[in-house]
Amino acid sequence: MQAFVHEYGELKLKDVKEPVAGEGEVIVSLRVAGLNRRDLYIPNRRGDHAGALTLGSDGAGIIDSVGKGVKNVKIGDKVIINPSLRWKLESAAPPNGFDILGMPDNGTFANKVVVSAEQVEFKPEHLSWEESGVLALSALTGYRAMFTKGQLKAGETVFIPGAGSGVATYLILFAKSIGARIIVTSRDKKKLEQAKKLGADIILDTESDWVSQLENETVDLVIDSVGAATFNRSLEVLKHGGRMVVFGATTDDTVNLNLREFFYGQYHLIGSTMGSRQELKAMLEHIKNYSIHPVVDKVFKLSEANEAFKYLEENHQFGKIALTIEN
Ligand SMILES: NC(=O)c1ccc[n+]([C@@H]2O[C@H](COP(=O)([O-])OP(=O)(O)OC[C@H]3O[C@@H](n4cnc5c(N)ncnc54)[C@H](OP(=O)(O)O)[C@@H]3O)[C@@H](O)[C@H]2O)c1
């Protein structure tokens, strides 16, 4: 079978051995895989001396074979993969042993992937293959950041910089579904218009003066994953006593924080990452109840994965990027 791998510093399609299901495991024959920014970071993290690793955290497909003891799914079932490994129940932080599929384990940019049977859920019936393949990682991260950690309620206002990001598009859809007010920023006019169509109430240029434009707004919650480029400015628009959830740092990890302004403002700064299987199930129920569809910006073939990486790296996306896989 074929897989898109990172091997000795190179990203390439390669013939690899088919996986075999061990006890409690399943083989998923993939129809679609989804790209995440994490996939772009992995080559740097691994360096130029590591052997082949199949990239990819998100995917949807059909159960191809099952190992001994598997009871929750059978051959032929349509499933999505939960990339949040070994985190079953909601908890304040991931348990020991938690990892994300696609490093160190081989991921979804391949004809087939082997995962524990506990890492698959039935494909939502209202979603296409493309929508299902780009769902889990970003929607789960957004769901935990917005509801478990951010505690967003109907009638509150949420501020989201970087409207074009994969996770941000889910945040807009989730906030809209519960009747919250949504303010987003983007550096791209077209993305701002797309965000408005999706449900954003106020759209702002990322480079503009947010404080003066939002002087009549009360921001209850900020969800910022852009990092150093926006962190301090996001904090400036948050109401005193408000909540700020951070789950990513696309631009830079390190920020300067004025502690005096922080404690006078009595802000709550909350870290979040991925989510548990329990939260994934709650998210799936939520998107079913509210008929939420992921925003699929562009679909590439697995053989075009290098182009898809470039498209994401250059921030052209509004929403998610899918890779279709022929089996
Ligand atoms: N901890 C976790 O579990 C977890 C899970 C998922 C993602 N993440 C992290 O969260 C971040 C977002 O993920 P994603 O997949 O949604 O990202 P993404 O689709 O790659 O989008 C990143 C967005 O950041 C904005 N951006 C990039 N450079 C910028 C700059 N210089 N100034 C202002 N804005 C800039 C862009 O928004 P505009 O183009 O609209 O301006 C872009 O759309 C990433 O860092 C990712 O690694 C973490």
The ligand as a Gaussian input file, in Angstrom:
#p B3LYP/6-31G(d) Opt

LIG

0 1
 N       -3.369000      21.856000      21.392000
 C       -4.112000      21.205000      20.519000
 O       -4.679000      20.165000      20.803000
 C       -4.279000      21.777000      19.155000
 C       -5.231000      21.239000      18.286000
 C       -5.419000      21.848000      17.049000
 C       -4.634000      22.922000      16.682000
 N       -3.669000      23.378000      17.544000
 C       -2.847000      24.540000      17.174000
 O       -3.713000      25.660000      17.081000
 C       -3.317000      26.495000      16.010000
 C       -4.468000      26.635000      15.034000
 O       -4.657000      25.393000      14.404000
 P       -5.453000      25.283000      13.030000
 O       -5.254000      23.912000      12.481000
 O       -6.820000      25.784000      13.228000
 O       -4.607000      26.342000      12.205000
 P       -4.579000      26.747000      10.718000
 O       -5.780000      26.210000       9.986000
 O       -3.247000      26.420000      10.195000
 O       -4.741000      28.355000      10.803000
 C       -3.839000      29.214000      11.420000
 C       -4.399000      30.636000      11.340000
 O       -3.546000      31.498000      12.066000
 C       -3.645000      32.792000      11.537000
 N       -2.292000      33.354000      11.408000
 C       -1.186000      32.729000      10.929000
 N       -0.138000      33.566000      10.958000
 C       -0.578000      34.744000      11.477000
 C        0.028000      35.996000      11.764000
 N        1.318000      36.226000      11.521000
 N       -0.741000      36.973000      12.295000
 C       -2.046000      36.773000      12.544000
 N       -2.685000      35.599000      12.284000
 C       -1.964000      34.601000      11.758000
 C       -4.285000      32.673000      10.152000
 O       -5.518000      33.333000      10.170000
 P       -5.981000      34.290000       8.971000
 O       -5.426000      33.692000       7.704000
 O       -7.451000      34.241000       9.065000
 O       -5.417000      35.645000       9.252000
 C       -4.442000      31.171000       9.947000
 O       -5.635000      30.867000       9.284000
 C       -2.063000      25.856000      15.402000
 O       -0.937000      26.451000      15.994000
 C       -2.186000      24.397000      15.821000
 O       -0.957000      23.760000      15.912000
 C       -3.492000      22.840000      18.766000

